[in-house]
């Protein structure tokens, strides 16, 4: 259900709506009296009585009889300034809280006063973009299999311009709606159960999007994968009746001599652990193990619409990891696409096998200026960083800076974890070139998984993003929903590509 967003040139309280929203800086409540005082003269006293000061992630709602009808005045806290600027992330969460209020109270129309963008140190189009993105993300509900969806009310949102640039606001809203829709596509694919979102279905989604938005897409079959020598991907898929595939997508800019970068996303549509079976409880949400692939596919459709001045290759190795008589076994040795051999000590360390093949494939065949992979790879990263930061691993300072800056701008935060020479021998095998799990004495499971992947990228600038903690069931962020996917990676990768196109 999409939110209908329109621009209103009138004053906030002159627009007819069920609720009126105003965002305020902590400790600066004079605007509340100025905007809402005509319909509720005691608004400041009300805020004081309810201990509302404008602190971040707080909301106060006032029901008022206005011209013979019930309306709600919503005051949303933006927090205090840091380094002389308000936080855009606090604004995102304030907008999400307003949408949640509308949903909870089944209200149909909301009028929102845009805050002064100078308070955030950004332009009108960016703030409008972030608002539209978050409105779309907050509106998303995974109710595909609910016969009764809960009686959701379609929401109409009116944006009050005041002194803002109407053309920039309109441009930002349009771009934000595209971003939000792409994020929600990724969330929907991840949320769909594994009996529906099989490898072939995810490939079908990529193919349909490529036709719709005009980017190239080729799907390599399991036989082609075996013939090409992607031994890691083939081994992971060997226990499933569903064939694996390799999705290769290409966005090409019209700009001459543009650089090429690559995004690689892990696509395990269901992970039982294979013969190294997971505990039953740990398998309940393993449909989420294709979150990296979903993020890459959704990013490719978005880039085809936003058209950055850079070429982007999107790679998604896709498979199921299931136990059967034909499954890969602990102790098996497989030959990877780059010719290296890997001893499979644990079949539940499968993501690195198919990612390594995909990394080697894209580097050999496309020679990108840089490659970034994104994967729900390790529980160790979840324990290290929890649900709010994606783990970043790289030894390339320029790539690191680009990703960190993109994370700060997009709202998808990253945190660098160590990837140093001390860990480099963790994946050594006695009988093959590598093990797929580390010697226990190294302990740092997220880092040792990154060490494994690094063996397959050579000198190409590369970064690994571990989204195991940030991809699903993230608490306390109002534009996400509990027990469902976040679509993390889409906003981050898109921002990386857009900025790379501007500054090669």
C-alpha positions in Angstrom: 0.0 0.0 0.0 1.7 3.2 -1.2 1.4 6.5 0.6 0.1 9.3 -1.6 2.4 12.3 -1.2 1.5 15.8 -2.4 2.9 19.3 -2.0 0.7 22.0 -0.4 1.6 25.7 -0.7 -0.7 26.8 2.1 0.0 27.2 5.8 0.0 24.0 7.8 -3.3 24.6 9.7 -5.1 25.7 6.6 -4.7 22.3 5.0 -7.5 20.0 5.8 -6.2 16.8 7.5 -6.8 14.4 10.4 -3.4 15.1 11.9 -0.8 17.9 11.7 2.9 17.2 12.4 5.7 19.5 13.4 9.3 18.5 14.0 11.2 20.6 16.7 14.7 20.9 17.9 15.2 19.9 21.6 14.7 23.0 23.8 13.4 25.1 21.0 9.6 24.9 21.4 8.7 28.4 20.4 7.7 27.2 16.9 5.1 24.9 18.5 3.3 27.9 20.0 3.6 29.8 16.7 2.2 27.0 14.5 -0.3 25.3 16.8 -1.2 28.1 19.2 -4.2 29.3 17.2 -6.0 26.0 17.7 -4.6 25.0 21.1 -3.4 28.1 23.0 -2.1 25.9 25.9 0.1 23.7 23.7 3.4 24.7 25.5 1.9 24.0 28.9 0.7 20.6 27.5 4.2 19.8 26.3 5.7 20.8 29.7 3.1 18.7 31.6 3.9 15.7 29.5 7.7 16.2 29.8 8.1 16.8 26.1 11.3 18.8 25.4 12.0 17.8 21.8 14.3 15.0 22.7 15.1 12.7 19.9 12.6 9.9 19.2 9.9 11.4 21.3 6.4 12.4 20.3 3.5 14.1 21.9 0.0 14.0 20.4 -2.8 16.4 21.3 -6.4 15.6 20.3 -8.2 18.9 19.6 -11.7 19.9 18.5 -11.1 22.1 15.5 -14.0 23.6 13.5 -16.3 20.9 14.8 -14.0 17.9 14.0 -11.4 16.0 15.9 -7.8 16.5 14.8 -4.5 15.6 16.3 -1.5 17.9 16.7 1.8 15.9 16.6 5.0 17.4 17.9 8.1 15.3 17.1 11.4 15.6 18.7 14.6 16.0 16.7 17.1 16.1 19.6 19.8 18.5 20.2 22.4 19.7 17.7 25.8 18.1 17.5 28.6 19.9 15.7 26.1 22.7 15.0 23.7 20.4 13.1 20.7 18.3 13.8 20.8 14.6 12.9 19.1 13.5 9.7 18.7 10.1 11.3 16.6 11.6 14.1 14.5 13.3 11.4 14.0 9.9 9.7 12.8 8.4 12.9 10.6 11.3 13.7 8.9 10.9 10.3 8.5 7.2 11.0 6.9 7.8 14.4 4.4 10.1 12.8 3.4 7.4 10.2 3.2 4.8 13.0 0.8 7.1 14.9 -1.4 7.4 11.8 -1.4 3.7 11.3 -2.2 2.9 15.0 -5.1 5.4 15.0 -6.3 4.5 11.5 -6.1 8.1 10.3 -6.2 8.9 6.6 -4.6 12.3 6.1 -1.5 13.9 7.6 -0.1 17.4 7.0 3.6 17.7 7.7 5.5 20.9 8.1 9.0 20.6 6.5 11.7 21.8 8.9 14.4 24.2 7.9 17.0 22.2 6.0 19.8 24.5 7.2 19.4 23.0 10.6 20.6 19.7 9.2 23.3 21.1 6.9 21.6 19.6 3.8 19.7 20.7 0.7 15.9 20.7 0.3 16.0 17.8 -2.2 18.0 15.6 0.1 15.7 16.1 3.1 12.7 15.5 0.9 14.3 12.4 -0.5 14.9 11.0 3.0 11.4 11.8 4.1 9.8 10.0 1.1 12.1 7.0 1.5 11.2 6.6 5.2 7.5 7.2 4.6 7.6 4.3 2.0 9.7 2.0 4.3 7.4 2.7 7.3 4.3 2.0 5.3 5.6 -1.4 4.2 3.9 -4.4 5.9 4.5 -8.0 5.2 0.9 -9.3 5.1 1.1 -11.3 1.9 -0.3 -14.4 3.6 -2.8 -12.7 5.9 -6.4 -13.2 4.8 -7.3 -10.2 7.0 -4.6 -7.5 6.8 -5.7 -5.6 9.9 -7.9 -2.9 8.2 -5.1 -0.6 7.1 -6.2 2.9 6.0 -4.6 4.4 2.9 -2.6 7.4 3.9 -2.4 10.8 2.1 0.5 13.0 3.1 0.6 16.7 2.4 4.0 18.4 2.6 3.9 22.1 3.6 6.5 24.0 1.7 6.8 27.4 3.3 10.1 28.9 2.1 11.4 25.6 0.6 12.3 25.3 -3.1 9.3 23.5 -4.7 11.3 22.1 -7.6 14.0 20.6 -5.3 11.4 19.2 -3.0 9.5 17.6 -5.9 12.8 16.1 -7.2 13.7 14.8 -3.8 10.3 13.3 -3.2 10.4 11.5 -6.6 13.9 10.1 -5.9 13.0 9.1 -2.4 9.9 7.2 -3.5 12.1 5.2 -5.9 14.6 4.4 -3.2 11.8 3.4 -0.7 10.2 1.1 -3.3 13.5 -0.6 -4.1 14.2 -1.2 -0.4 10.7 -2.6 0.0 11.2 -4.9 -3.0 14.3 -6.4 -1.3 12.4 -6.7 2.0 9.5 -8.5 0.3 11.8 -11.1 -1.4 13.6 -11.8 1.9 10.3 -12.1 3.8 8.8 -14.6 1.4 9.2 -18.1 2.7 11.7 -20.5 1.1 9.1 -22.7 -0.5 8.1 -19.7 -2.6 11.4 -17.6 -2.9 13.5 -20.4 -4.4 16.6 -19.8 -6.5 14.7 -19.9 -9.7 12.1 -17.4 -8.4 14.8 -14.9 -7.3 16.4 -15.2 -10.7 13.0 -14.6 -12.3 12.6 -11.4 -10.3 16.0 -10.2 -11.5 15.1 -11.0 -15.1 11.7 -9.2 -14.9 13.3 -6.1 -13.4 16.0 -6.0 -16.1 13.3 -6.0 -18.8 11.3 -3.4 -17.0 14.1 -1.0 -16.2 16.5 -1.7 -19.1 19.6 -3.2 -17.6 21.3 -6.4 -18.9 20.7 -9.7 -17.0 22.1 -13.1 -17.6 21.2 -16.2 -15.6 23.8 -19.1 -15.6 22.2 -22.5 -14.9 23.6 -25.1 -12.6 25.1 -27.1 -15.5 26.8 -23.9 -16.8 28.1 -23.2 -13.3 29.6 -26.7 -13.1 31.1 -26.4 -16.6 32.6 -23.0 -15.8 34.3 -24.4 -12.6 32.4 -22.5 -9.9 33.0 -25.5 -7.5 32.1 -23.6 -4.3 28.6 -22.6 -5.6 28.0 -26.1 -7.1 29.0 -27.8 -3.8 26.7 -25.7 -1.7 23.8 -26.5 -4.0 24.5 -30.2 -4.3 22.1 -31.3 -1.5 19.1 -29.5 -2.9 16.6 -30.5 -5.5 16.5 -26.9 -6.6 19.2 -25.9 -9.1 21.6 -23.1 -8.2 22.1 -20.2 -10.5 24.4 -17.2 -11.0 22.7 -13.9 -11.7 24.8 -11.4 -13.5 23.4 -7.9 -14.0 25.0 -5.0 -15.8 24.1 -1.3 -15.7 26.0 0.8 -18.2 26.2 4.6 -18.2 26.3 6.6 -21.4 29.3 8.5 -20.1 32.5 7.7 -22.0 35.4 6.2 -20.1 33.4 5.7 -16.9 34.8 3.4 -14.3 33.2 0.0 -13.5 32.5 -1.2 -10.0 30.9 -4.5 -8.8 28.5 -5.5 -6.1 28.2 -9.1 -5.1 25.4 -10.4 -2.9 25.1 -13.8 -1.1 21.9 -15.6 -2.1 21.2 -18.6 0.0 17.4 -18.7 -0.3 17.3 -21.2 2.6 20.1 -22.4 4.9 19.7 -25.5 7.0 23.4 -25.7 7.5 23.6 -28.7 5.2 25.0 -31.9 6.8 26.5 -29.7 9.5 22.9 -29.1 10.5 21.8 -26.0 12.4 19.8 -26.3 15.6 16.0 -26.2 14.9 15.5 -22.8 16.4 18.3 -21.3 14.3 16.6 -22.5 11.1 13.3 -20.6 11.7 14.4 -17.4 9.9 16.9 -18.8 7.5 14.9 -17.5 4.5 16.8 -14.3 5.3 20.1 -15.8 4.1 19.6 -14.3 0.7 19.5 -10.7 2.0 22.7 -9.8 0.3 21.5 -11.0 -3.1 18.2 -9.2 -2.6 20.0 -6.0 -1.8 22.2 -6.2 -4.9 19.2 -7.0 -7.2 17.1 -4.1 -5.8 20.1 -1.8 -6.1 20.6 -2.6 -9.7 16.9 -1.8 -10.6 17.3 1.5 -8.7 20.5 2.5 -10.4 18.9 1.8 -13.8 16.4 4.5 -12.8 18.7 7.0 -11.2 21.4 6.6 -13.9 24.7 7.4 -12.2 27.8 8.1 -14.3 29.4 4.8 -13.6 29.1 1.2 -14.8 27.9 -1.3 -12.2 28.0 -5.1 -12.3 25.7 -6.9 -9.9 26.4 -10.5 -9.1 24.2 -12.8 -7.1 25.2 -16.5 -6.6 22.0 -18.2 -5.5 21.4 -21.7 -4.0 19.7 -23.6 -1.2 21.9 -25.3 1.5 20.1 -28.6 2.4 21.2 -32.0 3.6 20.6 -35.1 1.4 22.5 -38.1 0.1 24.1 -35.9 -2.5 25.1 -33.0 -0.2 28.7 -31.8 0.2 30.2 -33.5 3.2 32.7 -32.3 5.9 36.1 -33.3 4.6 35.2 -32.8 0.9 37.6 -30.8 -1.2 36.3 -28.6 -4.0 38.1 -26.6 -6.7 37.0 -23.0 -6.9 36.6 -20.8 -10.0 40.1 -19.2 -9.5 41.7 -22.7 -9.3 42.2 -22.8 -5.6 41.1 -25.8 -3.6 39.0 -25.6 -0.4 38.6 -28.3 2.3 35.0 -28.1 3.5 35.3 -28.7 7.3 31.8 -27.4 8.0 28.9 -27.3 5.5 27.3 -24.4 7.4 30.1 -22.1 6.4 28.6 -22.2 2.9 28.2 -18.5 2.2 31.9 -17.8 1.8 32.1 -20.6 -0.8 29.6 -19.2 -3.2 30.7 -15.6 -2.5 34.4 -16.5 -3.3 33.4 -18.0 -6.6 31.3 -14.9 -7.5 34.1 -12.6 -6.5 36.7 -14.4 -8.6 34.2 -14.5 -11.5 33.5 -10.8 -11.6 37.1 -9.8 -11.2 38.3 -12.1 -14.0 35.6 -11.3 -16.4 34.9 -7.6 -15.7 38.1 -6.2 -14.1 36.2 -3.7 -11.9 37.9 -0.7 -10.3 36.5 -2.0 -7.0 34.2 -4.7 -5.7 32.0 -4.8 -2.6 30.3 -7.9 -1.4 27.3 -7.9 1.0 26.3 -11.0 2.9 24.5 -12.4 6.0 27.8 -14.2 6.7 28.6 -14.8 10.4 26.9 -15.0 13.7 30.2 -13.7 15.1 29.5 -10.3 13.5 26.1 -10.2 15.1 27.7 -10.8 18.5 30.4 -8.2 17.8 28.2 -5.3 16.6 24.6 -6.2 17.3 21.7 -5.1 15.1 22.6 -1.5 14.3 26.0 -1.6 12.5 27.0 -3.5 9.5 30.5 -5.0 9.7 33.0 -3.5 7.3 36.2 -5.4 6.3 38.8 -3.9 3.9 42.4 -3.0 3.6 41.7 -0.4 0.9 41.5 3.0 2.5 39.7 4.7 -0.5 37.0 2.1 -0.6 36.6 2.3 3.2 36.1 6.1 3.0 33.6 5.8 0.3 31.5 3.2 2.2 31.7 5.0 5.5 30.6 8.3 3.9 27.8 6.5 2.1 26.7 4.9 5.3 26.6 8.2 7.1 24.6 9.8 4.3 22.2 6.9 3.7 21.5 6.0 7.3 22.9 2.5 7.0 25.8 2.7 9.4 28.9 0.6 9.1 31.7 -0.2 11.6 35.1 -1.4 10.5 36.4 -4.6 12.1 40.1 -5.7 11.9 41.5 -7.5 8.8 45.2 -7.7 9.4 48.1 -10.0 8.7 47.8 -11.6 12.1 44.6 -13.4 10.9 45.8 -14.3 7.4 46.8 -17.9 8.3 43.5 -18.7 10.0 42.1 -20.5 7.0 45.1 -22.6 6.1 44.4 -26.3 5.4 46.8 -29.3 5.7 45.3 -31.0 2.7 44.1 -28.1 0.5 44.8 -24.5 -0.2 42.2 -23.3 2.3 39.8 -24.5 4.9 36.2 -23.0 4.9 36.4 -22.6 8.6 39.2 -21.2 10.7 41.5 -22.7 13.2 39.6 -22.2 16.6 42.5 -20.4 18.2 41.9 -17.4 16.0 38.3 -17.1 17.4 37.3 -13.9 15.4 34.8 -15.6 13.2 33.7 -12.5 11.2 37.3 -11.5 10.5 38.4 -15.0 9.5 35.4 -15.3 7.1 36.6 -12.1 5.5 40.1 -13.5 5.3 38.8 -16.4 3.3 37.0 -14.1 0.8 40.1 -11.9 0.5 42.0 -14.9 -1.0 39.8 -14.6 -4.1 40.1 -10.9 -4.9 43.9 -10.5 -5.6 44.9 -6.9 -5.9 41.5 -5.5 -6.7 40.2 -2.9 -4.2 37.6 -4.8 -2.2 35.4 -4.5 0.8 33.2 -7.1 2.6 30.0 -6.0 4.4 28.6 -8.5 6.9 24.9 -7.8 7.3 24.1 -10.8 9.5 22.9 -8.5 12.4 21.4 -5.6 10.4 19.3 -7.5 7.8 16.4 -8.9 9.8 14.4 -8.2 13.0 16.1 -5.0 14.0 14.6 -3.5 17.1 13.8 0.0 18.2 14.0 1.7 14.7 10.5 2.9 13.9 10.8 2.6 10.1 11.6 -1.2 10.4 9.1 -3.9 11.5 10.0 -6.6 14.0 10.5 -10.2 12.8 10.9 -9.0 9.2 13.6 -7.9 6.8 15.2 -4.4 6.7 16.4 -4.3 3.1 19.8 -3.1 4.4 22.4 -2.6 1.7 20.1 -1.0 -0.9 20.4 2.6 0.4 24.1 2.1 1.2 25.2 0.5 -2.2 23.1 3.0 -4.1 24.8 5.9 -2.3 28.2 4.4 -3.0 27.4 4.1 -6.7 25.8 7.6 -7.0 28.8 9.3 -5.4 31.3 7.2 -7.3 29.8 8.3 -10.5 30.2 12.0 -9.4 33.8 11.5 -8.0 35.6 8.5 -9.7 
